[in-house]
Amino acid sequence: MAEGELHPVVKLAKEAVESYVRERKTPKPKELTPEMRERAGVFVSLHKHGQLRGCIGTFEPAKDNVAEEIIANAISSSTMDPRFPPVAASELDDLEYSVDILTRPEPVADISQLDPKEYGVIVESGWKKGLLLPDLEGVDSVEEQIAICRLKAGISPAETVSLYRFQVRRFEQQVVTDNNG
């Protein structure tokens, strides 16, 4: 890839958001790269000026392939994250995209099998589930990961939980800076 060129996974997320926000159209994937042909859970995160602007995803595959997961979750991240208002067309040039393709979650016997830099965590109690991606800025311990997951899912600290871990392949938009000025 040339400098400034987006990885096809990130490019698809960006195209989906821009097409939907500008025209209310859901694009169809054109060319599927090998990772886009797989079936996996996918999270799409949007950042604006370094701050989270939206993040929606699927724990496990809900679509026929990763490309369709990316499109659906990119649009949801820009329009349905309850923490933020929908993205406006005027914001599109300020957005940066990150796409995480998840491995299948595996049960964890205890927290010694977790590492916040390497593994994402799913905390489950009955029908309530909370997920946190790995390697997030400001999350440095397994205990923090689990506490955030409990909070997201509405699971009290007293409730017994099942833990799962997963890894991600993260594709990020590279911010190109001009060092000549």
Backbone bond lengths (Angstrom), bond angles and torsions (degrees), N, CA, C in turn:
res aa  C-N    CA-C-N  psi(-1)  N-CA   C-N-CA  omega(-1)  CA-C   N-CA-C  phi
1 M - - - 1.461 - - 1.521 110.07 -
2 A 1.282 116.43 137.42 1.460 121.72 177.63 1.526 109.51 -74.31
3 E 1.321 115.95 157.21 1.458 119.98 178.23 1.525 109.22 -59.72
4 G 1.310 115.55 135.09 1.451 120.20 -179.85 1.520 113.36 87.61
5 E 1.350 116.90 -11.80 1.461 120.44 179.05 1.526 108.63 -83.47
6 L 1.320 116.45 135.51 1.456 121.01 -179.42 1.524 110.92 -82.59
7 H 1.323 116.14 144.63 1.460 120.54 172.01 1.530 106.46 -60.74
8 P 1.323 119.03 144.02 1.467 120.96 -178.29 1.536 114.48 -54.27
9 V 1.324 117.61 -31.95 1.473 121.35 178.62 1.536 109.95 -65.82
10 V 1.329 116.43 -45.21 1.465 121.58 179.70 1.528 109.91 -70.19
11 K 1.320 115.97 -40.28 1.469 121.02 179.56 1.532 110.52 -59.69
12 L 1.324 116.94 -40.64 1.463 120.84 179.42 1.533 110.76 -64.24
13 A 1.335 117.15 -42.58 1.474 120.43 177.74 1.523 110.60 -61.86
14 K 1.316 116.27 -45.35 1.477 121.20 -179.84 1.530 110.67 -62.76
15 E 1.324 117.30 -45.76 1.463 120.75 179.71 1.531 111.02 -62.39
16 A 1.334 116.82 -39.53 1.467 120.41 -179.88 1.525 110.98 -63.13
17 V 1.334 116.91 -46.22 1.467 120.66 -179.87 1.525 110.05 -64.21
18 E 1.328 116.93 -48.16 1.464 119.79 -176.59 1.524 111.55 -64.00
19 S 1.316 118.00 -42.43 1.463 122.07 179.65 1.529 110.65 -63.98
20 Y 1.326 115.69 -42.14 1.464 118.54 -177.08 1.535 111.72 -73.18
21 V 1.329 116.73 -44.04 1.464 119.85 -177.98 1.529 110.89 -67.05
22 R 1.318 117.35 -40.09 1.476 120.54 -177.50 1.526 112.95 -79.36
23 E 1.345 116.91 -41.49 1.470 120.06 -169.26 1.526 114.17 -124.44
24 R 1.328 117.12 -1.85 1.473 122.01 -175.59 1.525 111.14 59.07
25 K 1.350 115.79 32.95 1.464 121.07 179.17 1.524 109.04 -111.71
26 T 1.325 115.74 138.77 1.461 121.84 175.27 1.528 107.75 -97.99
27 P 1.332 116.94 114.63 1.465 118.47 -177.35 1.529 111.66 -72.07
28 K 1.304 114.93 159.01 1.464 121.59 173.12 1.524 106.75 -102.52
29 P 1.341 117.19 138.67 1.468 117.99 178.17 1.523 110.25 -64.50
30 K 1.333 116.40 137.32 1.459 120.81 -177.88 1.528 109.99 -90.12
31 E 1.309 115.25 -68.11 1.461 120.32 -176.48 1.523 108.58 -112.32
32 L 1.333 116.39 122.68 1.464 120.12 -178.34 1.522 110.85 -93.41
33 T 1.330 116.00 120.86 1.459 121.00 173.25 1.532 107.05 -75.89
34 P 1.329 118.87 166.84 1.472 119.97 -178.48 1.538 113.34 -54.56
35 E 1.334 117.85 -42.76 1.470 118.72 -179.47 1.528 112.61 -68.80
36 M 1.321 116.95 -23.64 1.464 120.21 179.06 1.532 112.68 -77.72
37 R 1.327 117.02 -17.81 1.470 120.60 -179.42 1.526 111.70 -82.03
38 E 1.314 117.48 -19.69 1.462 122.42 -177.68 1.525 110.59 -68.80
39 R 1.318 115.39 172.22 1.467 121.21 169.63 1.523 106.23 -115.03
40 A 1.328 116.39 126.71 1.464 121.25 -179.24 1.516 109.14 -164.94
41 G 1.321 115.60 159.55 1.454 120.61 169.45 1.526 108.69 -68.89
42 V 1.321 115.75 148.18 1.473 121.27 -177.20 1.522 109.09 -140.94
43 F 1.325 116.42 137.08 1.464 121.99 170.93 1.513 108.42 -117.27
44 V 1.328 115.47 136.78 1.458 121.41 175.51 1.523 107.24 -116.90
45 S 1.329 115.30 123.35 1.466 121.62 178.99 1.517 109.43 -112.22
46 L 1.326 115.25 137.09 1.456 122.01 176.07 1.518 107.98 -113.85
47 H 1.315 116.03 136.08 1.460 121.26 175.05 1.525 108.84 -125.55
48 K 1.315 114.88 145.93 1.464 121.54 176.85 1.525 106.93 -130.78
49 H 1.317 116.64 119.65 1.467 122.62 -177.55 1.528 110.85 52.06
50 G 1.344 116.64 41.70 1.458 121.98 176.68 1.520 115.56 81.10
51 Q 1.329 117.74 -3.55 1.464 121.64 -178.63 1.528 110.01 -107.32
52 L 1.341 115.54 142.64 1.458 119.59 177.96 1.520 109.28 -57.63
53 R 1.338 116.21 135.65 1.472 121.92 -179.75 1.527 111.96 -123.03
54 G 1.338 115.21 -11.66 1.458 121.08 177.70 1.507 109.76 172.60
55 C 1.330 116.43 143.85 1.459 120.76 176.92 1.516 107.95 -157.22
56 I 1.318 115.64 114.96 1.461 122.51 179.00 1.519 107.39 -137.72
57 G 1.321 115.85 145.74 1.451 118.15 177.73 1.505 112.97 -163.46
58 T 1.318 113.48 -177.43 1.453 122.00 179.20 1.523 108.93 -120.75
59 F 1.341 115.39 134.22 1.460 121.40 179.47 1.527 109.96 -66.08
60 E 1.332 114.78 -42.56 1.452 122.83 -178.26 1.525 107.24 -131.34
61 P 1.329 117.76 164.44 1.465 119.09 -177.49 1.525 112.70 -59.98
62 A 1.325 115.66 134.59 1.463 121.83 176.16 1.530 110.58 -118.11
63 K 1.309 116.69 -12.28 1.475 122.82 -177.29 1.529 109.78 -118.89
64 D 1.327 115.98 178.28 1.465 120.81 -177.78 1.524 113.89 -71.58
65 N 1.341 117.17 -25.48 1.460 119.89 179.71 1.535 110.11 -158.46
66 V 1.313 114.96 170.78 1.463 121.47 -177.70 1.527 111.47 -61.85
67 A 1.313 118.12 -36.68 1.469 120.21 179.36 1.527 110.62 -58.38
68 E 1.328 117.24 -45.89 1.463 120.26 179.02 1.527 111.80 -66.82
69 E 1.338 117.02 -34.52 1.474 120.95 175.76 1.532 109.53 -63.23
70 I 1.337 116.25 -44.31 1.470 120.83 -179.30 1.527 109.98 -59.90
71 I 1.323 116.81 -48.34 1.469 120.62 -177.59 1.531 110.19 -60.99
72 A 1.331 116.86 -50.08 1.471 120.26 -178.23 1.521 111.72 -62.84
73 N 1.334 117.69 -43.70 1.459 120.37 -176.50 1.523 112.59 -76.41
74 A 1.321 117.70 -29.02 1.469 120.37 175.21 1.528 109.51 -65.74
75 I 1.329 116.14 -45.72 1.467 119.71 178.87 1.524 110.30 -63.79
76 S 1.330 117.33 -43.69 1.468 120.33 178.15 1.525 111.68 -62.31
77 S 1.349 117.15 -40.20 1.474 120.23 178.93 1.519 111.92 -60.87
78 S 1.331 115.55 -34.38 1.460 119.25 -176.93 1.530 113.23 -86.84
79 T 1.328 117.20 -16.23 1.467 118.67 -173.69 1.527 115.11 -127.63
80 M 1.334 118.34 -18.56 1.462 119.25 -170.61 1.527 115.77 -126.28
81 D 1.332 118.78 2.42 1.464 118.85 177.49 1.524 107.06 -67.67
82 P 1.342 117.37 117.36 1.468 119.76 -174.18 1.528 114.44 -65.08
83 R 1.312 116.91 -12.89 1.471 120.08 179.99 1.522 112.84 -80.46
84 F 1.344 117.12 -13.33 1.461 120.88 -172.44 1.523 110.80 -137.76
85 P 1.337 116.72 153.38 1.472 118.36 170.88 1.527 108.89 -70.93
86 P 1.324 117.80 159.36 1.475 119.35 177.43 1.527 111.08 -57.25
87 V 1.323 115.58 146.65 1.459 121.44 178.02 1.525 108.74 -64.98
88 A 1.321 116.16 135.34 1.465 122.37 176.64 1.526 109.20 -95.67
89 A 1.320 116.23 154.09 1.463 121.11 179.82 1.534 111.10 -55.97
90 S 1.327 117.35 -33.38 1.465 121.31 -179.52 1.530 113.01 -66.25
91 E 1.343 117.80 -15.85 1.468 121.62 -179.48 1.521 113.52 -92.56
92 L 1.320 118.15 -13.84 1.466 121.22 -169.29 1.525 113.52 -56.10
93 D 1.320 118.19 -39.44 1.468 120.58 -179.01 1.527 113.01 -68.92
94 D 1.331 117.07 -17.12 1.463 121.41 -178.26 1.529 113.85 -95.80
95 L 1.326 117.31 -1.04 1.462 120.13 -175.13 1.524 112.11 -88.11
96 E 1.323 114.59 144.27 1.461 122.52 170.76 1.520 106.40 -119.62
97 Y 1.319 116.43 147.48 1.462 122.28 -171.55 1.522 111.03 -119.25
98 S 1.322 115.08 142.98 1.458 122.47 173.35 1.523 107.22 -136.86
99 V 1.332 116.13 132.52 1.464 121.39 179.92 1.527 107.92 -122.34
100 D 1.322 115.96 124.79 1.462 122.13 177.01 1.519 108.83 -111.16
101 I 1.335 115.64 122.66 1.462 121.09 174.63 1.520 106.60 -101.32
102 L 1.333 116.02 120.75 1.457 122.10 -171.52 1.523 112.76 -89.97
103 T 1.329 115.14 145.10 1.463 119.50 167.75 1.532 106.72 -78.96
104 R 1.317 116.65 165.40 1.467 121.00 178.55 1.537 108.59 -63.88
105 P 1.341 117.80 129.71 1.462 120.18 179.31 1.535 110.98 -61.43
106 E 1.344 115.35 141.85 1.460 120.13 177.17 1.526 109.12 -124.75
107 P 1.345 116.99 143.06 1.464 119.93 -179.53 1.524 111.01 -63.40
108 V 1.316 114.80 149.86 1.454 121.89 179.61 1.535 107.76 -121.57
109 A 1.341 116.33 131.34 1.469 120.79 -179.20 1.525 111.36 -73.06
110 D 1.340 116.76 -40.48 1.465 120.12 177.00 1.525 109.63 -157.42
111 I 1.335 115.13 171.63 1.470 119.62 -171.81 1.526 114.02 -66.84
112 S 1.332 118.20 -14.01 1.464 119.58 177.85 1.527 111.43 -64.83
113 Q 1.343 117.30 -16.90 1.462 121.79 179.63 1.533 112.06 -89.94
114 L 1.317 116.86 6.53 1.462 121.39 -178.31 1.530 110.26 -110.73
115 D 1.327 115.03 155.06 1.458 123.19 175.91 1.528 106.28 -152.39
116 P 1.338 118.02 116.06 1.470 119.79 -173.28 1.524 114.37 -62.73
117 K 1.317 118.22 -19.87 1.469 120.47 178.69 1.532 110.78 -83.92
118 E 1.333 117.16 -31.94 1.464 120.95 -174.95 1.532 113.64 -98.39
119 Y 1.351 116.36 -36.82 1.461 120.03 -173.33 1.517 112.68 -118.41
120 G 1.321 114.96 139.65 1.446 120.71 165.17 1.521 107.45 -82.78
121 V 1.335 116.50 164.45 1.461 121.19 -175.74 1.519 110.05 -129.60
122 I 1.325 114.49 142.03 1.459 121.91 169.41 1.521 106.56 -119.73
123 V 1.320 115.67 128.11 1.463 122.18 176.78 1.525 106.56 -111.81
124 E 1.333 116.07 129.19 1.461 120.35 -174.39 1.529 110.51 -131.57
125 S 1.324 114.82 134.87 1.462 121.66 173.36 1.522 106.91 -142.16
126 G 1.333 116.07 108.04 1.462 119.62 -175.25 1.516 109.67 62.18
127 W 1.334 116.47 -127.61 1.470 121.06 -179.72 1.523 112.44 -87.22
128 K 1.334 117.55 -5.32 1.470 120.49 -178.04 1.535 110.41 -89.55
129 K 1.336 114.83 131.54 1.463 121.01 179.07 1.521 109.57 -135.49
130 G 1.319 115.32 139.07 1.453 121.27 172.82 1.512 109.30 -127.64
131 L 1.323 116.87 140.33 1.461 121.88 -178.12 1.518 109.45 -127.77
132 L 1.331 115.70 142.44 1.457 121.38 173.08 1.520 107.89 -135.35
133 L 1.324 115.46 129.49 1.458 121.33 179.08 1.527 110.27 -68.73
134 P 1.336 118.07 157.95 1.466 120.32 177.79 1.523 112.21 -79.80
135 D 1.316 114.24 165.59 1.455 122.73 170.15 1.525 112.71 54.87
136 L 1.338 114.73 50.59 1.457 120.29 177.35 1.527 109.24 -99.99
137 E 1.311 115.30 138.42 1.456 120.92 179.45 1.530 110.20 -59.30
138 G 1.328 115.78 130.74 1.464 120.84 177.70 1.521 114.36 88.97
139 V 1.327 118.12 -5.98 1.473 121.20 176.68 1.516 106.82 -110.77
140 D 1.345 114.74 102.91 1.465 119.72 -170.92 1.516 115.01 -112.17
141 S 1.340 117.75 -5.35 1.462 118.61 -178.97 1.524 110.72 -135.76
142 V 1.318 114.56 156.56 1.464 121.24 177.04 1.528 109.39 -61.33
143 E 1.328 116.77 -39.49 1.464 120.67 179.99 1.523 111.45 -60.31
144 E 1.337 116.71 -40.64 1.477 120.32 176.46 1.524 110.49 -63.65
145 Q 1.337 116.79 -44.08 1.464 121.21 178.92 1.532 110.31 -56.10
146 I 1.315 115.39 -50.31 1.467 120.52 -176.80 1.528 110.73 -65.06
147 A 1.331 117.23 -41.64 1.470 120.57 179.60 1.530 110.73 -62.10
148 I 1.325 117.50 -41.89 1.465 121.21 179.05 1.529 109.88 -65.55
149 C 1.333 117.13 -43.08 1.471 120.84 178.12 1.521 111.39 -60.68
150 R 1.336 116.98 -43.55 1.475 120.79 178.47 1.530 110.05 -60.18
151 L 1.318 115.83 -45.02 1.461 120.96 -179.22 1.535 110.75 -61.91
152 K 1.335 116.71 -46.93 1.464 121.11 -179.62 1.524 111.58 -59.94
153 A 1.342 116.45 -35.36 1.467 120.90 -175.48 1.526 113.02 -91.67
154 G 1.335 117.52 -8.80 1.463 120.09 -175.90 1.516 111.81 73.13
155 I 1.327 116.81 33.69 1.464 122.41 178.62 1.521 108.11 -101.25
156 S 1.317 116.59 122.15 1.472 120.24 -177.24 1.532 109.86 -72.14
157 P 1.351 116.72 156.09 1.469 120.38 178.35 1.536 112.60 -60.36
158 A 1.335 117.98 -22.37 1.465 121.26 -178.92 1.529 113.11 -81.19
159 E 1.343 116.83 -19.29 1.462 120.14 -177.33 1.529 111.48 -74.52
160 T 1.324 115.43 140.92 1.458 121.73 174.68 1.527 108.38 -74.20
161 V 1.327 115.84 138.25 1.461 119.82 -177.94 1.527 111.22 -128.65
162 S 1.315 114.74 156.69 1.463 122.32 167.43 1.518 106.46 -100.99
163 L 1.316 115.76 141.21 1.464 121.23 -179.32 1.526 110.24 -113.13
164 Y 1.330 114.82 142.55 1.456 122.26 175.71 1.516 107.35 -134.14
165 R 1.316 115.50 150.94 1.462 119.87 175.61 1.522 109.20 -125.17
166 F 1.322 114.17 158.03 1.460 121.01 176.84 1.512 107.85 -153.43
167 Q 1.312 115.70 161.40 1.457 121.20 174.50 1.521 107.70 -113.51
168 V 1.317 116.20 166.83 1.454 120.45 178.94 1.521 110.34 -132.80
169 R 1.324 113.38 153.50 1.459 120.65 163.34 1.514 103.69 -104.08
170 R 1.319 116.05 115.87 1.465 121.25 -175.33 1.524 109.95 -101.68
171 F 1.317 113.96 128.95 1.468 121.80 177.07 1.519 106.16 -117.44
172 E 1.334 116.19 120.02 1.467 119.48 -176.49 1.511 110.61 -121.82
173 Q 1.323 112.99 150.73 1.457 120.04 172.59 1.515 105.99 -72.78
174 Q 1.298 116.42 125.67 1.455 120.16 178.44 1.527 108.80 -83.92
175 V 1.302 115.48 127.25 1.456 119.56 179.02 1.523 107.30 -82.16
176 V 1.321 116.26 121.09 1.458 121.62 -179.43 1.527 107.84 -92.59
177 T 1.328 115.08 122.23 1.457 118.75 179.50 1.527 108.91 -109.33
178 D 1.302 115.12 147.60 1.454 121.15 -179.70 1.522 107.64 -94.55
179 N 1.322 116.13 110.75 1.473 120.59 -179.38 1.515 113.01 -89.71
180 N 1.311 117.64 7.28 1.455 120.64 -177.65 1.523 113.13 -90.84
181 G 1.337 116.68 -4.93 1.449 116.62 -170.91 1.442 114.32 -113.29
